């Protein structure tokens, strides 16, 4: 598929060049101040209640929509939803659903309409660009009964970057956004400056680029939009060197007792020589999580739980040194206190 690959590569290159140009801060001074205030406004109907949509128990939720024929056809692997899930969870937001749909206006609009009425936030990825299959802006507009229009700030950005003034040129498609769009300007954490290029949002729908590097950069700079300070998720892992069938009855009992407050997951690992199953506990309450953890540690069969060091390489030298001093203590008859002094003096300093 050389023609397809060339087209995709050219498109990615163009969008990345545009983003790089904008990242250099060509638009300075007063424009940045205006950017931070936001140049577009939403009507009362557009903003009413969408940011406060929560589940019955007060959970802030998100739905992710990945847009692109290339994902569905297996040409490109989706890694954006993985990163979005991790980032949103760290912000106290529970991702409830991920959907992958084609580059079709009606399909995208239908999914956005459903997600927007169901979840606190909707994050889309993909379908932003100058070509015929970049239809996300159009689909979002259709989902809310709007039309796309050339936003003045976006038009100016296109003119600056591409040097094009023709309203019908392909590049100007990047400037045509839904009528009630807000332009959200993130902050570059390395420089402290506002990004010159905005993320477009409509009501509770946030339209991210499909290129992973650009998506990640945008979400990092705009994480405050999704921050839920009332919720902090906590997790605990238990590694079991036994088959799932052996521990299944205990897991069933634990889920019945704690399932409403703590999520229990069981994941076999056929590639490990050290454990067979990884159990995960997740909750927004540390107390509830510890209660479920204590129950499992008490009820699981004796000897099946094994300790696992997540990063053994970084601590290997220290562990070997500890082992050598332990052996020295056994053979020399020195007290543990004496050897501790020697160990403290001779141990290489830890790398920061």
C-alpha positions as CSV (number, residue, x, y, z in Angstrom):
1,X,0.0,0.0,0.0
2,X,2.7,2.6,-1.0
3,X,0.3,5.3,-2.0
4,X,-1.7,5.0,1.3
5,X,1.5,5.1,3.4
6,X,2.8,8.1,1.5
7,X,-0.4,10.0,2.0
8,X,-0.5,9.2,5.7
9,X,3.1,10.1,6.2
10,X,2.7,13.4,4.4
11,X,-0.4,14.3,6.4
12,X,1.3,13.5,9.7
13,X,4.4,15.4,8.7
14,X,2.4,18.5,7.8
15,X,0.5,18.5,11.1
16,X,3.6,17.9,13.1
17,X,5.4,20.7,11.3
18,X,2.5,23.0,12.1
19,X,2.5,22.0,15.7
20,X,6.3,22.5,15.9
21,X,6.0,25.9,14.3
22,X,3.3,26.9,16.8
23,X,5.4,25.5,19.7
24,X,8.2,27.9,18.9
25,X,6.0,30.7,20.1
26,X,5.6,32.7,16.9
27,X,2.5,34.3,18.3
28,X,3.7,36.3,21.3
29,X,2.7,39.2,23.5
30,X,-0.9,40.3,23.5
31,X,-2.2,37.3,21.6
32,X,-1.2,34.9,24.3
33,X,-3.2,36.9,26.9
34,X,-6.2,36.9,24.6
35,X,-5.7,33.1,24.1
36,X,-5.8,32.5,27.8
37,X,-9.1,34.3,28.1
38,X,-10.6,32.2,25.3
39,X,-11.8,33.8,22.1
40,X,-15.0,31.8,21.6
41,X,-18.0,31.7,23.8
42,X,-20.7,29.2,24.4
43,X,-24.4,30.0,24.8
44,X,-26.2,29.1,28.0
45,X,-27.7,26.0,26.5
46,X,-24.3,24.8,25.4
47,X,-22.7,25.0,28.8
48,X,-25.6,24.3,31.2
49,X,-24.8,21.2,33.3
50,X,-22.4,19.4,31.1
51,X,-19.4,19.8,33.3
52,X,-21.4,18.6,36.3
53,X,-22.7,15.4,34.8
54,X,-21.9,12.6,37.2
55,X,-23.1,9.1,38.1
56,X,-25.6,8.5,40.9
57,X,-22.7,8.0,43.3
58,X,-21.0,11.2,42.3
59,X,-18.3,9.7,40.1
60,X,-16.9,11.9,37.3
61,X,-16.8,9.8,34.2
62,X,-15.3,10.0,30.7
63,X,-16.0,8.3,27.3
64,X,-13.2,8.1,24.7
65,X,-14.0,8.0,21.0
66,X,-11.1,6.9,18.7
67,X,-11.8,8.0,15.1
68,X,-10.1,6.5,12.1
69,X,-10.6,3.9,9.3
70,X,-6.9,3.1,9.7
71,X,-7.5,1.8,13.2
72,X,-10.4,-0.4,12.2
73,X,-8.5,-1.8,9.2
74,X,-5.5,-2.6,11.2
75,X,-3.2,-0.2,9.5
76,X,-2.4,1.7,12.7
77,X,-2.4,0.6,16.3
78,X,-4.3,2.7,18.8
79,X,-2.2,3.8,21.7
80,X,-4.0,7.1,22.4
81,X,-6.8,5.5,24.4
82,X,-4.3,3.7,26.7
83,X,-2.6,7.0,27.5
84,X,-5.9,8.8,28.0
85,X,-7.1,6.2,30.4
86,X,-4.0,6.4,32.5
87,X,-3.9,10.2,32.5
88,X,-7.6,10.6,33.3
89,X,-7.5,8.1,36.1
90,X,-4.6,10.1,37.7
91,X,-6.9,13.1,37.5
92,X,-9.7,11.4,39.4
93,X,-11.8,10.6,36.3
94,X,-13.2,7.1,35.7
95,X,-13.2,6.1,32.0
96,X,-16.4,4.2,31.4
97,X,-16.2,3.4,27.7
98,X,-13.9,3.4,24.7
99,X,-15.3,3.4,21.2
100,X,-13.5,3.1,17.8
101,X,-15.4,4.3,14.8
102,X,-14.8,5.1,11.1
103,X,-14.2,8.4,9.4
104,X,-18.0,8.9,8.7
105,X,-19.8,12.0,9.7
106,X,-23.1,10.3,10.7
107,X,-21.4,7.6,12.7
108,X,-19.2,10.0,14.6
109,X,-22.1,12.4,15.3
110,X,-24.3,9.6,16.6
111,X,-21.6,8.4,18.9
112,X,-20.8,11.9,20.2
113,X,-24.4,12.6,20.9
114,X,-24.8,9.4,22.9
115,X,-21.5,9.9,24.8
116,X,-22.1,13.6,25.5
117,X,-25.4,12.8,27.2
118,X,-24.0,9.9,29.2
119,X,-20.6,10.9,30.5
120,X,-19.1,13.9,32.3
121,X,-16.4,14.4,29.6
122,X,-16.0,13.1,26.1
123,X,-12.6,12.9,24.5
124,X,-12.2,12.3,20.8
125,X,-9.0,11.5,19.0
126,X,-8.4,11.7,15.3
127,X,-10.1,13.1,12.2
128,X,-8.5,16.6,12.4
129,X,-6.7,17.8,9.3
130,X,-7.1,19.2,5.7
131,X,-8.1,16.0,3.8
132,X,-11.5,14.5,2.8
133,X,-11.5,12.0,5.6
134,X,-10.9,14.6,8.4
135,X,-14.5,15.1,9.4
136,X,-14.5,15.3,13.2
137,X,-15.2,19.0,13.4
138,X,-18.1,18.6,11.0
139,X,-19.5,15.6,12.9
140,X,-19.3,17.3,16.3
141,X,-21.2,20.3,14.8
142,X,-23.8,17.9,13.5
143,X,-24.2,16.2,16.9
144,X,-25.2,19.4,18.5
145,X,-27.3,20.8,15.6
146,X,-24.6,23.3,14.6
147,X,-22.6,24.3,11.5
148,X,-18.9,24.8,11.1
149,X,-17.5,28.3,10.6
150,X,-14.1,29.9,10.0
151,X,-13.0,30.9,13.5
152,X,-11.1,34.2,13.3
153,X,-8.2,33.0,15.5
154,X,-7.9,29.7,13.7
155,X,-8.0,31.4,10.3
156,X,-5.1,33.7,11.5
157,X,-3.1,30.7,12.6
158,X,-3.5,29.0,9.2
159,X,-2.5,32.2,7.4
160,X,0.6,32.5,9.5
161,X,1.7,29.0,9.0
162,X,0.7,28.1,5.5
163,X,0.7,31.6,4.0
164,X,-2.6,30.9,2.4
165,X,-5.4,33.4,2.2
166,X,-7.9,31.5,0.0
167,X,-10.9,30.5,2.2
168,X,-11.4,27.4,0.1
169,X,-7.9,26.0,0.2
170,X,-7.4,22.6,1.9
171,X,-5.4,24.1,4.8
172,X,-8.3,26.4,5.8
173,X,-10.3,23.3,6.7
174,X,-8.3,23.3,9.9
175,X,-9.8,26.6,10.8
176,X,-13.5,25.6,10.4
177,X,-14.9,24.5,13.7
178,X,-18.4,24.2,15.3
179,X,-20.2,27.4,16.0
180,X,-20.1,27.1,19.8
181,X,-16.5,26.0,20.0
182,X,-14.2,27.1,22.8
183,X,-10.5,27.4,22.2
184,X,-8.6,26.0,25.1
185,X,-4.9,27.0,25.4
186,X,-2.8,24.6,27.4
187,X,0.4,25.5,29.2
188,X,3.8,24.0,28.2
189,X,5.1,22.6,31.5
190,X,8.7,23.1,30.4
191,X,8.5,26.8,29.6
192,X,5.4,27.9,31.5
193,X,4.0,29.5,28.3
194,X,0.6,29.1,26.8
195,X,0.5,26.9,23.7
196,X,-0.2,29.1,20.7
197,X,-2.4,26.4,19.2
198,X,-5.7,25.6,21.0
199,X,-7.6,22.4,21.7
200,X,-11.2,22.9,20.4
201,X,-14.1,21.8,22.7
202,X,-17.8,21.9,22.3
203,X,-19.9,21.6,25.5
204,X,-18.4,18.6,27.2
205,X,-16.6,17.2,24.1
206,X,-12.9,17.8,23.7
207,X,-11.4,17.2,20.3
208,X,-7.9,15.9,20.4
209,X,-5.5,15.2,17.5
210,X,-4.9,11.6,16.4
211,X,-1.1,11.8,16.2
212,X,0.0,10.3,19.6
213,X,2.8,12.8,20.3
214,X,0.4,15.8,19.7
215,X,-2.5,14.2,21.6
216,X,-0.2,13.5,24.7
217,X,1.2,17.0,24.6
218,X,-2.3,18.6,24.5
219,X,-3.7,16.4,27.3
220,X,-0.6,17.1,29.5
221,X,-1.1,20.8,29.0
222,X,-4.8,20.8,29.6
223,X,-5.1,18.2,32.4
224,X,-6.6,20.9,34.7
225,X,-9.8,20.9,32.6
226,X,-10.6,17.3,33.8
227,X,-9.1,17.4,37.3
228,X,-11.5,16.0,39.9
229,X,-10.0,16.9,43.3
230,X,-12.7,15.0,45.2
231,X,-11.5,11.6,44.0
232,X,-8.2,9.9,44.2
233,X,-8.0,6.3,43.0
234,X,-5.8,3.9,44.8
235,X,-4.7,0.4,43.8
236,X,-2.9,-2.6,45.2
237,X,-1.5,-5.7,43.5
238,X,-1.2,-9.3,44.8
239,X,0.9,-11.8,42.9
240,X,-0.2,-15.4,43.2
241,X,1.8,-18.5,42.2
242,X,-1.2,-20.7,41.6
243,X,-3.8,-21.4,39.0
244,X,-6.9,-19.3,38.9
245,X,-9.1,-22.3,39.4
246,X,-7.5,-22.8,42.9
247,X,-8.2,-19.2,44.0
248,X,-11.5,-18.6,42.2
249,X,-13.8,-19.4,45.2
250,X,-11.9,-16.9,47.4
251,X,-12.2,-14.3,44.7
252,X,-15.9,-14.9,44.3
253,X,-16.4,-14.4,48.1
254,X,-14.2,-11.3,48.1
255,X,-16.1,-9.7,45.2
256,X,-19.4,-10.5,46.9
257,X,-18.2,-8.8,50.1
258,X,-16.3,-5.8,48.7
259,X,-17.3,-5.5,45.0
260,X,-19.5,-2.4,45.5
261,X,-16.6,-0.4,47.0
262,X,-13.5,-2.1,45.5
263,X,-12.9,-3.5,42.1
264,X,-11.2,-6.8,42.0
265,X,-9.4,-8.0,38.8
266,X,-7.7,-11.3,38.1
267,X,-5.2,-11.6,35.3
268,X,-3.3,-14.8,34.4
269,X,0.3,-14.4,33.2
270,X,1.5,-17.4,31.2
271,X,4.9,-15.7,30.5
272,X,6.1,-15.4,34.1
273,X,8.2,-18.0,35.8
274,X,7.5,-16.4,39.2
275,X,3.8,-16.1,39.4
276,X,0.7,-17.3,37.6
277,X,-1.9,-14.7,38.4
278,X,-1.9,-11.0,39.2
279,X,-4.8,-9.7,41.3
280,X,-5.6,-6.0,41.3
281,X,-7.6,-4.0,43.7
282,X,-8.9,-0.6,42.8
283,X,-11.0,1.9,44.9
284,X,-11.5,5.5,45.5
285,X,-11.3,4.8,49.2
286,X,-8.0,3.7,50.8
287,X,-9.8,2.2,53.8
288,X,-12.1,0.1,51.6
289,X,-9.1,-1.1,49.6
290,X,-7.1,-2.1,52.6
291,X,-10.1,-4.0,54.0
292,X,-10.4,-6.0,50.8
293,X,-6.6,-6.6,50.7
294,X,-6.5,-7.9,54.2
295,X,-9.4,-10.2,53.5
296,X,-7.6,-11.7,50.5
297,X,-4.3,-12.1,52.3
298,X,-6.1,-14.0,55.0
299,X,-8.3,-16.2,52.8
300,X,-5.9,-17.1,50.0
301,X,-4.3,-20.6,50.4
302,X,-1.1,-20.7,52.3
303,X,2.1,-20.1,50.3
304,X,0.5,-19.0,47.1
305,X,1.1,-15.2,47.5
306,X,4.6,-14.3,46.4
307,X,6.4,-10.9,46.7
308,X,7.2,-9.2,43.4
309,X,9.7,-6.4,42.9
310,X,8.4,-4.2,40.2
311,X,11.8,-2.8,39.3
312,X,14.5,-5.3,40.2
313,X,17.2,-3.9,38.1
314,X,17.4,-0.5,39.9
315,X,17.9,-2.2,43.3
316,X,20.0,-5.2,42.2
317,X,23.3,-3.8,43.3
318,X,21.9,-2.8,46.8
319,X,20.3,-6.2,47.2
320,X,23.6,-8.1,46.3
321,X,25.5,-5.9,48.7
322,X,23.0,-6.7,51.5
323,X,23.3,-10.4,50.8
324,X,27.1,-10.2,50.9
325,X,27.1,-8.5,54.3
326,X,24.6,-11.0,55.6
327,X,26.9,-13.9,54.6
328,X,29.8,-12.1,56.2
329,X,27.9,-11.8,59.4
330,X,27.2,-15.5,59.4
331,X,30.8,-16.5,58.8
332,X,32.6,-13.9,60.9
333,X,30.5,-13.9,64.0
334,X,30.2,-10.1,63.9
335,X,27.2,-8.5,65.4
336,X,24.5,-7.1,63.1
337,X,25.2,-3.6,64.5
338,X,28.9,-3.8,63.6
339,X,28.2,-5.0,60.1
340,X,25.6,-2.3,59.6
341,X,28.2,0.3,60.3
342,X,30.6,-1.2,57.8
343,X,27.8,-1.6,55.2
344,X,26.8,2.1,55.7
345,X,30.4,3.2,55.1
346,X,31.1,1.1,52.1
347,X,27.8,1.0,50.3
348,X,28.0,3.0,47.0
349,X,25.8,6.1,47.1
350,X,22.3,5.6,45.6
351,X,21.8,7.3,42.3
352,X,19.3,10.0,42.4
